[in-house]
Amino acid sequence: MTRLAAHRGGARLWPENSLRAFRESLALGADLVELDVHLTADGALAVIHDATLRRTTDRLGRVRTRTAAELRRARLRGPDRRLTAEHVPMLEDALAIVAEAGGGVLVEVKAPGRSLGVRYFPRSRIRPGARYQGLEERAIAALSSARLLERANLMSFNPAVIERARTLAPRLSTTLLVSAMHVRLARARPADTVAWALRYGATDVGLKYTLVDERVMAAARAARVKVGVWTVNDEPEMRRVIALGVDVLTSDRPDLALRALGRA
């Protein structure tokens, strides 16, 4: 059965990566919330997608140069770009909401700079890039403290993050994220991404939805690798990937996705 993950809490409905978005999407019926984490200057985990504050808040500068207290004062913008009463949360704030609602969580570990933390080259050569040192330990500790390890999945484009998480918590579900650009750069087939996930010990592969077809699903089922797709906001595409049997559908529009799943 396909589970629904609200991307950044439902970024087209509420301020992305906000506590309000997490509450609303879980109350609506999403099975999971997807969120992003960066490391702050004082070692906290801020829930925010970009490495900088400009796009989603009323502040400027890099997340990693700000303390948790400073970030908590930053106001978030809504889907219409207007400022809201929501502020940048820390991971423990978001996890408390997920735990109380009985939901699950996809935690995407971000890179400290502009890149996705990985580079692909022809013949499927994969080179891990920069990552936040110690972020995986902090994220796993937060999940454990919230008693969410069994309902969580740690995700990253950087395979080094997956390997580190596997060392720290072998039973934790993990997702190697792969974009369509990476498949092109590797001169690979979409179905090859399943082998990449296995190479780094990931339990799941998370693909741009345009990559997923019957061959990808067959390869994943043969390898016992779960398949997640992102970010699907068009109902016909939602129905297509649901029919293929993807395990997780991630969407900015959980309301539309629930309708496509027949659960509205």
N, C-alpha and C positions, 0 to 999 in steps of 0.2 A: 504494500500500500504506500502510495506517495504521501510524504509528509510535507507540510507547508512551513517554510521559514520566512518570516517577515524581514526583508533586507533592510538593515540599519533601523529596524523597528517598523518599517513601512514608510520609506522616505518620501513618497509622493502624497502621503496623507497627513503626516505629522512631522515636526522637526526631527531630522535624522539623528539617530544615536542619542535620543533623549529618553528620559525616564517616562515621559508621557507616551511616547511611541511604543515603548516596551509594554506598558500597562494596557494601552488601547488594543494593540495587536493581539496580545494574549487573551484579552477579554473577548475580542472578536471571534477567536477560534483558531488562531495560528498555533501550530504545534511547537514551533521553535522561534526564537528571535536570533537574528544574525547581527553581530556587532563587531567593531574594530577596536584594537587597543594599541596605544603608543606608550612608551616609557617616559615619565616626567623627570624633571631635574632632580627631584628628591626621591625617586624610586617607586612612585606610585604608577598605576596603570590607568591612563585616561581613555575613556571611550569616545573616540573621535576617528573619522576616516582619514583625513588629510594629515600630512606631517606639519602643516602650518594652519594657523587659525583664521586666515583671511576669508575663506569661502563660506564657512558655516557659523562664524561667530562675529561679535562686535569688536574683537581684538585682532592684533597683528602679531607676527612672530612665529617661531617654531615651538611646537609642543614640547620638545625635549629640553628647551631652555626655560620652561615655566614650571613652577611648583604646583602641586595638587591644589593648594589653597588659591593660587592665582587663577588656575583653570576653572575652578568651581565658581568663580565670579564672572566668567565669560558667558554672555547670553547667546543662546542659539537662534539661528534664523530658521524660519519655517519654509515649506515648499515654495511659497510665494516670495521668498527672500526677505520678508519683514522680520524684525526682531520679535522674539517671544519672551515669555516669562521663564522658559526652560534654560537650564545652565548645563555646562559640560559635566557629565557625571564621571565618577570613578568606577572601576569594574565592580567593586564590592557593592556599590549602590544598585547597579543593574542586576547583579546576581541575586540580590535580596528579593527583587520583584519577581524574577523568574522562579525562584524557589518557592515563594509564597503562592504563585499561581499554579504550581505543579507542571510548568513547562520545561522545555529544553533550550539549550543555547549553543550557537555556533560562534566561536571566538576566533576572529581572524587576526593573526599576529602581523602587524604592519612592519615595514622597513623604515629606518630612520631618515631616509632621504626621499628623492622623487621616484626612484626605481622600485620595482616590485621585489627586489632582493634576489633575482635569479636572471641568468642569461642563457639563452639557447642558441646552439650552433648546428650547422648541418650534421647529419648522421646521428641526431639525437644526443649530441654532447651537451651536457647540462652543467653550468658553473654557478654554484651558490654565491650570492653576493653579501652585502652588508646586512647585519641584523643587530638588534639590541641585545647586548650581553645580559643574561640573567632574566630576560623577560619571561621565558618559558617557565622557569622556576616560580616566579611570582604569580603567573596566571594559573598554574596548576595548584599552588597553595591556596589561591582565592577560591577556585572551584571546589577544592577539598573542604575548605572551611564552610562553604555554603552547602555542602553535601550534594553537589551537582556533578561530580565526576562521571557518574554513570549516565547522566543525561546531557553530557557536553561533548562537543567535538572541536578540537583545536585545528585551525586551518591556516595555511600559508602557501604563497607562491614559492617561497624559499625552501628547498628540500632540507637544508640544514636545520631549520626549525622543526620539521617533522622528525628528523633523526634524534634531535635533542629531546623532544617531548616523549618519543618512544623509549629513550633511555631512562627518563625520569619517571614515567608512568606507563609501563608497557601495556596496560589494559585500557588506556584512554583511547577513544576513537580519534582519528586524525584524518585530515583531508589535504591532499596535494592539489592546489589550485592550478589550473592551466588555462591560458587564454588562447584564442584563435591565432593571435600573432605568434605565440610561442610555437605552435604546431607548424606554422608556415616557416619560421626561422629554422626549425629543426628538419625541414623538408620531410616531415613525417605524416602519417595518417592519424586521424582522430583516435582510432582504436589503439594506437601505440601508447596513448596516454595511460592506459591501464597498466602496462608494463612499467612505466615511469613510477606510478604510485607504488607498485610492488617493490621496485628497486630501493625505495627509501623507507619502506615499512609502513606506508600509509594504509589505513583500512578503507579509505574512500578516495575517489577522484572527483574534483569539483570543476566542471567544465562550463565555458561559455555555451549557452544553450544551442547556438547554431552548430556546434560541433557534434551534437548527439544524434545518432541514428541507430538503426538496427545492428550494425556491425559493432559499434561501441558497446551497446548493451549486451550483445552476445559475448564479447571478449570479457566484459566485466563479470558477467554471471559465471563464465567458465573459471575465472580467477578468484571468484568470491570477493570481489571488490564492489563496494556500493558506489552509486553514481548520484551526484548532486549537480543541478544546473543553476546557472545564474545569468543575468538577472532578467526574469521573464515577466514582462508587463503587458503583453498582448494576448488576449484570450485564445485566439486560434493556436498560437504557439504553445500556450499553456496546455491546451487539450492534446496537442501533438506529443509533447514530452510525457504527459500523463499516460497516454496510450502506449508509449514505448516502455513504461514501467520504471521511470526514474525513481530513486529512493527519496530524494529531497528536491523540491521546487522552491527556489528562492525568488521572491518578488517584492518590488516596492509597493505593489497594490495587493495586499492580502485580501481585500474585499473581493476583487475580481478573481483571484486565485481560488478562493473558497467556492465561488460560484462555478468555476471550471471543474473543481473537484466534486461538485454536487453536494457541498456542505454549507451553502449559504443559508 
